[in-house]
Amino acid sequence: MIMNQLLKYFNDFCSRKGLNKSKPRDSVVNAFLQTEHHISSYELYNVLLKQGNKIGYSTVYRTLKLLTEAGIARAIELGCETHFEHDYKHKHHDHFVCNQCGAIIEFSSPTIERIQDQIARKFNFVSEHHSLIIYGLCQQCQKK
C-alpha cells in the first residue's frame, strides 16, 4: 500500500516539475523502493540490469536525485561514495561505517540527540537536520 502511495506521490512530484512519466524512471523507483538498505547509484544500476532492464546509468542517477528532491530518498556521503536510503516517514538515525569492508550500521541514540540539541542552543543555532557518521572497524574486521 505505502509503495503505491509513494509512486503516486513521486509521479505527482515529477508532473509538477514538468517531467513526463517514463517507464525507465518507474523501474528505478520500484527497484529503489524494494531495497531496505543503503545503496549506491551504481549498485542500483546493476540490480536493474540483472532484472533485465535496458536502462542507462544516467537515468538511475538522475532518478535517485529526483527521489531525494521529493523527500523519498536521502543521500548520504559514505566514504568516497554517495549512498541512498529511504527517507519518507523513516525515523532519524546515524551511521557507523567500516573502513575495511564498507559495512554500514544504523543506530539511534536519544543521548546523542539531546547533547546535539544542547550544544546548538549554547551557540544559539537552529539545527534543521544533521548526519552523524562514525568511521572505524566493524566487529568482523576487528577479528581479522
PyMOL commands that place a pseudoatom at each C-alpha (Angstrom):
pseudoatom trace, name=CA, resn=MET, resi=1, chain=A, elem=C, hetatm=0, pos=[0.000, 0.000, 0.000]
pseudoatom trace, name=CA, resn=ILE, resi=2, chain=A, elem=C, hetatm=0, pos=[2.704, 2.504, 1.021]
pseudoatom trace, name=CA, resn=MET, resi=3, chain=A, elem=C, hetatm=0, pos=[4.635, 1.710, -2.165]
pseudoatom trace, name=CA, resn=ASN, resi=4, chain=A, elem=C, hetatm=0, pos=[1.648, 2.689, -4.328]
pseudoatom trace, name=CA, resn=GLN, resi=5, chain=A, elem=C, hetatm=0, pos=[1.259, 5.908, -2.343]
pseudoatom trace, name=CA, resn=LEU, resi=6, chain=A, elem=C, hetatm=0, pos=[4.935, 6.731, -2.800]
pseudoatom trace, name=CA, resn=LEU, resi=7, chain=A, elem=C, hetatm=0, pos=[4.739, 6.015, -6.527]
pseudoatom trace, name=CA, resn=LYS, resi=8, chain=A, elem=C, hetatm=0, pos=[1.738, 8.332, -6.861]
pseudoatom trace, name=CA, resn=TYR, resi=9, chain=A, elem=C, hetatm=0, pos=[3.443, 10.983, -4.745]
pseudoatom trace, name=CA, resn=PHE, resi=10, chain=A, elem=C, hetatm=0, pos=[6.607, 10.729, -6.861]
pseudoatom trace, name=CA, resn=ASN, resi=11, chain=A, elem=C, hetatm=0, pos=[4.713, 10.818, -10.163]
pseudoatom trace, name=CA, resn=ASP, resi=12, chain=A, elem=C, hetatm=0, pos=[2.780, 13.899, -8.969]
pseudoatom trace, name=CA, resn=PHE, resi=13, chain=A, elem=C, hetatm=0, pos=[6.102, 15.478, -7.935]
pseudoatom trace, name=CA, resn=CYS, resi=14, chain=A, elem=C, hetatm=0, pos=[7.585, 14.803, -11.398]
pseudoatom trace, name=CA, resn=SER, resi=15, chain=A, elem=C, hetatm=0, pos=[4.457, 16.129, -13.081]
pseudoatom trace, name=CA, resn=ARG, resi=16, chain=A, elem=C, hetatm=0, pos=[4.717, 19.397, -11.113]
pseudoatom trace, name=CA, resn=LYS, resi=17, chain=A, elem=C, hetatm=0, pos=[8.311, 19.654, -12.363]
pseudoatom trace, name=CA, resn=GLY, resi=18, chain=A, elem=C, hetatm=0, pos=[7.082, 19.237, -15.940]
pseudoatom trace, name=CA, resn=LEU, resi=19, chain=A, elem=C, hetatm=0, pos=[8.546, 15.736, -16.351]
pseudoatom trace, name=CA, resn=ASN, resi=20, chain=A, elem=C, hetatm=0, pos=[6.561, 13.165, -18.303]
pseudoatom trace, name=CA, resn=LYS, resi=21, chain=A, elem=C, hetatm=0, pos=[6.014, 9.711, -16.847]
pseudoatom trace, name=CA, resn=SER, resi=22, chain=A, elem=C, hetatm=0, pos=[8.623, 7.255, -18.124]
pseudoatom trace, name=CA, resn=LYS, resi=23, chain=A, elem=C, hetatm=0, pos=[8.981, 3.507, -17.872]
pseudoatom trace, name=CA, resn=PRO, resi=24, chain=A, elem=C, hetatm=0, pos=[12.739, 3.589, -17.142]
pseudoatom trace, name=CA, resn=ARG, resi=25, chain=A, elem=C, hetatm=0, pos=[12.215, 6.092, -14.301]
pseudoatom trace, name=CA, resn=ASP, resi=26, chain=A, elem=C, hetatm=0, pos=[9.403, 3.928, -12.894]
pseudoatom trace, name=CA, resn=SER, resi=27, chain=A, elem=C, hetatm=0, pos=[11.738, 0.907, -12.971]
pseudoatom trace, name=CA, resn=VAL, resi=28, chain=A, elem=C, hetatm=0, pos=[14.344, 2.805, -10.940]
pseudoatom trace, name=CA, resn=VAL, resi=29, chain=A, elem=C, hetatm=0, pos=[11.751, 3.988, -8.411]
pseudoatom trace, name=CA, resn=ASN, resi=30, chain=A, elem=C, hetatm=0, pos=[10.324, 0.481, -7.991]
pseudoatom trace, name=CA, resn=ALA, resi=31, chain=A, elem=C, hetatm=0, pos=[13.772, -1.078, -7.575]
pseudoatom trace, name=CA, resn=PHE, resi=32, chain=A, elem=C, hetatm=0, pos=[14.795, 1.576, -5.038]
pseudoatom trace, name=CA, resn=LEU, resi=33, chain=A, elem=C, hetatm=0, pos=[11.597, 1.214, -3.008]
pseudoatom trace, name=CA, resn=GLN, resi=34, chain=A, elem=C, hetatm=0, pos=[12.148, -2.545, -2.843]
pseudoatom trace, name=CA, resn=THR, resi=35, chain=A, elem=C, hetatm=0, pos=[15.571, -2.103, -1.248]
pseudoatom trace, name=CA, resn=GLU, resi=36, chain=A, elem=C, hetatm=0, pos=[15.793, -1.804, 2.501]
pseudoatom trace, name=CA, resn=HIS, resi=37, chain=A, elem=C, hetatm=0, pos=[19.474, -0.974, 2.741]
pseudoatom trace, name=CA, resn=HIS, resi=38, chain=A, elem=C, hetatm=0, pos=[21.838, 1.782, 1.733]
pseudoatom trace, name=CA, resn=ILE, resi=39, chain=A, elem=C, hetatm=0, pos=[22.533, 1.563, -1.967]
pseudoatom trace, name=CA, resn=SER, resi=40, chain=A, elem=C, hetatm=0, pos=[24.741, 3.490, -4.353]
pseudoatom trace, name=CA, resn=SER, resi=41, chain=A, elem=C, hetatm=0, pos=[23.551, 4.561, -7.784]
pseudoatom trace, name=CA, resn=TYR, resi=42, chain=A, elem=C, hetatm=0, pos=[25.991, 2.082, -9.323]
pseudoatom trace, name=CA, resn=GLU, resi=43, chain=A, elem=C, hetatm=0, pos=[24.665, -0.795, -7.184]
pseudoatom trace, name=CA, resn=LEU, resi=44, chain=A, elem=C, hetatm=0, pos=[21.068, 0.069, -8.085]
pseudoatom trace, name=CA, resn=TYR, resi=45, chain=A, elem=C, hetatm=0, pos=[22.052, 0.277, -11.747]
pseudoatom trace, name=CA, resn=ASN, resi=46, chain=A, elem=C, hetatm=0, pos=[23.465, -3.267, -11.534]
pseudoatom trace, name=CA, resn=VAL, resi=47, chain=A, elem=C, hetatm=0, pos=[20.296, -4.525, -9.793]
pseudoatom trace, name=CA, resn=LEU, resi=48, chain=A, elem=C, hetatm=0, pos=[18.223, -3.117, -12.646]
pseudoatom trace, name=CA, resn=LEU, resi=49, chain=A, elem=C, hetatm=0, pos=[20.490, -4.684, -15.282]
pseudoatom trace, name=CA, resn=LYS, resi=50, chain=A, elem=C, hetatm=0, pos=[20.242, -8.080, -13.559]
pseudoatom trace, name=CA, resn=GLN, resi=51, chain=A, elem=C, hetatm=0, pos=[16.444, -7.737, -13.620]
pseudoatom trace, name=CA, resn=GLY, resi=52, chain=A, elem=C, hetatm=0, pos=[16.676, -7.392, -17.406]
pseudoatom trace, name=CA, resn=ASN, resi=53, chain=A, elem=C, hetatm=0, pos=[16.030, -3.657, -17.616]
pseudoatom trace, name=CA, resn=LYS, resi=54, chain=A, elem=C, hetatm=0, pos=[17.647, -1.854, -20.520]
pseudoatom trace, name=CA, resn=ILE, resi=55, chain=A, elem=C, hetatm=0, pos=[18.495, 1.363, -18.763]
pseudoatom trace, name=CA, resn=GLY, resi=56, chain=A, elem=C, hetatm=0, pos=[21.281, 3.907, -18.728]
pseudoatom trace, name=CA, resn=TYR, resi=57, chain=A, elem=C, hetatm=0, pos=[23.299, 4.723, -15.657]
pseudoatom trace, name=CA, resn=SER, resi=58, chain=A, elem=C, hetatm=0, pos=[22.446, 8.420, -16.006]
pseudoatom trace, name=CA, resn=THR, resi=59, chain=A, elem=C, hetatm=0, pos=[18.724, 7.587, -15.731]
pseudoatom trace, name=CA, resn=VAL, resi=60, chain=A, elem=C, hetatm=0, pos=[19.373, 5.777, -12.460]
pseudoatom trace, name=CA, resn=TYR, resi=61, chain=A, elem=C, hetatm=0, pos=[21.459, 8.635, -11.084]
pseudoatom trace, name=CA, resn=ARG, resi=62, chain=A, elem=C, hetatm=0, pos=[19.001, 11.351, -12.138]
pseudoatom trace, name=CA, resn=THR, resi=63, chain=A, elem=C, hetatm=0, pos=[16.039, 9.410, -10.730]
pseudoatom trace, name=CA, resn=LEU, resi=64, chain=A, elem=C, hetatm=0, pos=[17.772, 8.950, -7.370]
pseudoatom trace, name=CA, resn=LYS, resi=65, chain=A, elem=C, hetatm=0, pos=[18.404, 12.710, -7.308]
pseudoatom trace, name=CA, resn=LEU, resi=66, chain=A, elem=C, hetatm=0, pos=[14.694, 13.299, -8.030]
pseudoatom trace, name=CA, resn=LEU, resi=67, chain=A, elem=C, hetatm=0, pos=[13.695, 10.850, -5.272]
pseudoatom trace, name=CA, resn=THR, resi=68, chain=A, elem=C, hetatm=0, pos=[15.938, 12.804, -2.905]
pseudoatom trace, name=CA, resn=GLU, resi=69, chain=A, elem=C, hetatm=0, pos=[14.470, 16.117, -4.003]
pseudoatom trace, name=CA, resn=ALA, resi=70, chain=A, elem=C, hetatm=0, pos=[10.956, 14.685, -3.463]
pseudoatom trace, name=CA, resn=GLY, resi=71, chain=A, elem=C, hetatm=0, pos=[11.847, 13.619, 0.096]
pseudoatom trace, name=CA, resn=ILE, resi=72, chain=A, elem=C, hetatm=0, pos=[11.509, 9.898, -0.605]
pseudoatom trace, name=CA, resn=ALA, resi=73, chain=A, elem=C, hetatm=0, pos=[15.240, 9.170, -0.515]
pseudoatom trace, name=CA, resn=ARG, resi=74, chain=A, elem=C, hetatm=0, pos=[18.127, 10.634, 1.408]
pseudoatom trace, name=CA, resn=ALA, resi=75, chain=A, elem=C, hetatm=0, pos=[21.662, 10.876, 0.037]
pseudoatom trace, name=CA, resn=ILE, resi=76, chain=A, elem=C, hetatm=0, pos=[24.488, 10.117, 2.443]
pseudoatom trace, name=CA, resn=GLU, resi=77, chain=A, elem=C, hetatm=0, pos=[28.178, 10.539, 1.669]
pseudoatom trace, name=CA, resn=LEU, resi=78, chain=A, elem=C, hetatm=0, pos=[29.784, 7.366, 3.000]
pseudoatom trace, name=CA, resn=GLY, resi=79, chain=A, elem=C, hetatm=0, pos=[33.487, 7.318, 2.369]
pseudoatom trace, name=CA, resn=CYS, resi=80, chain=A, elem=C, hetatm=0, pos=[34.044, 8.303, -1.259]
pseudoatom trace, name=CA, resn=GLU, resi=81, chain=A, elem=C, hetatm=0, pos=[30.627, 7.216, -2.485]
pseudoatom trace, name=CA, resn=THR, resi=82, chain=A, elem=C, hetatm=0, pos=[27.090, 8.523, -2.187]
pseudoatom trace, name=CA, resn=HIS, resi=83, chain=A, elem=C, hetatm=0, pos=[24.561, 6.012, -0.923]
pseudoatom trace, name=CA, resn=PHE, resi=84, chain=A, elem=C, hetatm=0, pos=[20.818, 6.445, -0.894]
pseudoatom trace, name=CA, resn=GLU, resi=85, chain=A, elem=C, hetatm=0, pos=[18.368, 5.266, 1.724]
pseudoatom trace, name=CA, resn=HIS, resi=86, chain=A, elem=C, hetatm=0, pos=[14.641, 5.575, 2.279]
pseudoatom trace, name=CA, resn=ASP, resi=87, chain=A, elem=C, hetatm=0, pos=[13.699, 8.849, 3.926]
pseudoatom trace, name=CA, resn=TYR, resi=88, chain=A, elem=C, hetatm=0, pos=[9.915, 9.107, 3.705]
pseudoatom trace, name=CA, resn=LYS, resi=89, chain=A, elem=C, hetatm=0, pos=[8.441, 8.618, 7.198]
pseudoatom trace, name=CA, resn=HIS, resi=90, chain=A, elem=C, hetatm=0, pos=[11.630, 6.958, 8.461]
pseudoatom trace, name=CA, resn=LYS, resi=91, chain=A, elem=C, hetatm=0, pos=[12.970, 7.848, 11.886]
pseudoatom trace, name=CA, resn=HIS, resi=92, chain=A, elem=C, hetatm=0, pos=[16.232, 9.731, 12.146]
pseudoatom trace, name=CA, resn=HIS, resi=93, chain=A, elem=C, hetatm=0, pos=[19.298, 7.567, 12.685]
pseudoatom trace, name=CA, resn=ASP, resi=94, chain=A, elem=C, hetatm=0, pos=[23.057, 7.835, 12.451]
pseudoatom trace, name=CA, resn=HIS, resi=95, chain=A, elem=C, hetatm=0, pos=[25.684, 5.523, 10.956]
pseudoatom trace, name=CA, resn=PHE, resi=96, chain=A, elem=C, hetatm=0, pos=[28.825, 3.575, 11.705]
pseudoatom trace, name=CA, resn=VAL, resi=97, chain=A, elem=C, hetatm=0, pos=[30.856, 2.813, 8.555]
pseudoatom trace, name=CA, resn=CYS, resi=98, chain=A, elem=C, hetatm=0, pos=[33.586, 0.171, 8.491]
pseudoatom trace, name=CA, resn=ASN, resi=99, chain=A, elem=C, hetatm=0, pos=[36.747, 1.490, 6.820]
pseudoatom trace, name=CA, resn=GLN, resi=100, chain=A, elem=C, hetatm=0, pos=[37.801, -2.020, 5.840]
pseudoatom trace, name=CA, resn=CYS, resi=101, chain=A, elem=C, hetatm=0, pos=[34.735, -3.846, 4.463]
pseudoatom trace, name=CA, resn=GLY, resi=102, chain=A, elem=C, hetatm=0, pos=[32.340, -0.920, 3.968]
pseudoatom trace, name=CA, resn=ALA, resi=103, chain=A, elem=C, hetatm=0, pos=[29.639, -2.304, 6.269]
pseudoatom trace, name=CA, resn=ILE, resi=104, chain=A, elem=C, hetatm=0, pos=[27.071, 0.287, 7.316]
pseudoatom trace, name=CA, resn=ILE, resi=105, chain=A, elem=C, hetatm=0, pos=[25.421, 0.003, 10.712]
pseudoatom trace, name=CA, resn=GLU, resi=106, chain=A, elem=C, hetatm=0, pos=[22.495, 2.239, 11.630]
pseudoatom trace, name=CA, resn=PHE, resi=107, chain=A, elem=C, hetatm=0, pos=[21.922, 3.361, 15.204]
pseudoatom trace, name=CA, resn=SER, resi=108, chain=A, elem=C, hetatm=0, pos=[19.808, 5.803, 17.174]
pseudoatom trace, name=CA, resn=SER, resi=109, chain=A, elem=C, hetatm=0, pos=[20.797, 7.456, 20.430]
pseudoatom trace, name=CA, resn=PRO, resi=110, chain=A, elem=C, hetatm=0, pos=[18.479, 9.778, 22.344]
pseudoatom trace, name=CA, resn=THR, resi=111, chain=A, elem=C, hetatm=0, pos=[21.510, 10.792, 24.439]
pseudoatom trace, name=CA, resn=ILE, resi=112, chain=A, elem=C, hetatm=0, pos=[23.473, 11.956, 21.381]
pseudoatom trace, name=CA, resn=GLU, resi=113, chain=A, elem=C, hetatm=0, pos=[20.408, 13.805, 20.054]
pseudoatom trace, name=CA, resn=ARG, resi=114, chain=A, elem=C, hetatm=0, pos=[19.916, 15.551, 23.408]
pseudoatom trace, name=CA, resn=ILE, resi=115, chain=A, elem=C, hetatm=0, pos=[23.591, 16.605, 23.575]
pseudoatom trace, name=CA, resn=GLN, resi=116, chain=A, elem=C, hetatm=0, pos=[23.485, 17.941, 19.989]
pseudoatom trace, name=CA, resn=ASP, resi=117, chain=A, elem=C, hetatm=0, pos=[20.383, 19.993, 20.879]
pseudoatom trace, name=CA, resn=GLN, resi=118, chain=A, elem=C, hetatm=0, pos=[22.088, 21.363, 23.994]
pseudoatom trace, name=CA, resn=ILE, resi=119, chain=A, elem=C, hetatm=0, pos=[25.179, 22.381, 22.031]
pseudoatom trace, name=CA, resn=ALA, resi=120, chain=A, elem=C, hetatm=0, pos=[23.041, 24.010, 19.324]
pseudoatom trace, name=CA, resn=ARG, resi=121, chain=A, elem=C, hetatm=0, pos=[21.194, 26.046, 21.987]
pseudoatom trace, name=CA, resn=LYS, resi=122, chain=A, elem=C, hetatm=0, pos=[24.510, 27.041, 23.582]
pseudoatom trace, name=CA, resn=PHE, resi=123, chain=A, elem=C, hetatm=0, pos=[25.610, 28.544, 20.250]
pseudoatom trace, name=CA, resn=ASN, resi=124, chain=A, elem=C, hetatm=0, pos=[22.140, 29.954, 19.516]
pseudoatom trace, name=CA, resn=PHE, resi=125, chain=A, elem=C, hetatm=0, pos=[21.998, 27.737, 16.445]
pseudoatom trace, name=CA, resn=VAL, resi=126, chain=A, elem=C, hetatm=0, pos=[18.799, 26.356, 14.917]
pseudoatom trace, name=CA, resn=SER, resi=127, chain=A, elem=C, hetatm=0, pos=[19.523, 22.891, 13.557]
pseudoatom trace, name=CA, resn=GLU, resi=128, chain=A, elem=C, hetatm=0, pos=[17.399, 21.861, 10.572]
pseudoatom trace, name=CA, resn=HIS, resi=129, chain=A, elem=C, hetatm=0, pos=[18.912, 18.423, 10.049]
pseudoatom trace, name=CA, resn=HIS, resi=130, chain=A, elem=C, hetatm=0, pos=[22.152, 16.597, 10.635]
pseudoatom trace, name=CA, resn=SER, resi=131, chain=A, elem=C, hetatm=0, pos=[24.040, 13.449, 9.836]
pseudoatom trace, name=CA, resn=LEU, resi=132, chain=A, elem=C, hetatm=0, pos=[26.450, 11.722, 12.167]
pseudoatom trace, name=CA, resn=ILE, resi=133, chain=A, elem=C, hetatm=0, pos=[28.775, 9.194, 10.553]
pseudoatom trace, name=CA, resn=ILE, resi=134, chain=A, elem=C, hetatm=0, pos=[31.430, 7.429, 12.615]
pseudoatom trace, name=CA, resn=TYR, resi=135, chain=A, elem=C, hetatm=0, pos=[34.182, 5.610, 10.709]
pseudoatom trace, name=CA, resn=GLY, resi=136, chain=A, elem=C, hetatm=0, pos=[36.118, 2.704, 12.158]
pseudoatom trace, name=CA, resn=LEU, resi=137, chain=A, elem=C, hetatm=0, pos=[36.230, -1.095, 12.103]
pseudoatom trace, name=CA, resn=CYS, resi=138, chain=A, elem=C, hetatm=0, pos=[33.223, -3.375, 12.434]
pseudoatom trace, name=CA, resn=GLN, resi=139, chain=A, elem=C, hetatm=0, pos=[33.307, -6.377, 14.746]
pseudoatom trace, name=CA, resn=GLN, resi=140, chain=A, elem=C, hetatm=0, pos=[34.162, -8.806, 11.916]
pseudoatom trace, name=CA, resn=CYS, resi=141, chain=A, elem=C, hetatm=0, pos=[37.077, -6.731, 10.635]
pseudoatom trace, name=CA, resn=GLN, resi=142, chain=A, elem=C, hetatm=0, pos=[38.476, -6.261, 14.144]
pseudoatom trace, name=CA, resn=LYS, resi=143, chain=A, elem=C, hetatm=0, pos=[38.832, -10.064, 14.364]
pseudoatom trace, name=CA, resn=LYS, resi=144, chain=A, elem=C, hetatm=0, pos=[40.918, -10.270, 11.178]
for i in range(1, 144): cmd.bond("trace and resi %d" % i, "trace and resi %d" % (i + 1))
show_as sticks, trace
zoom trace
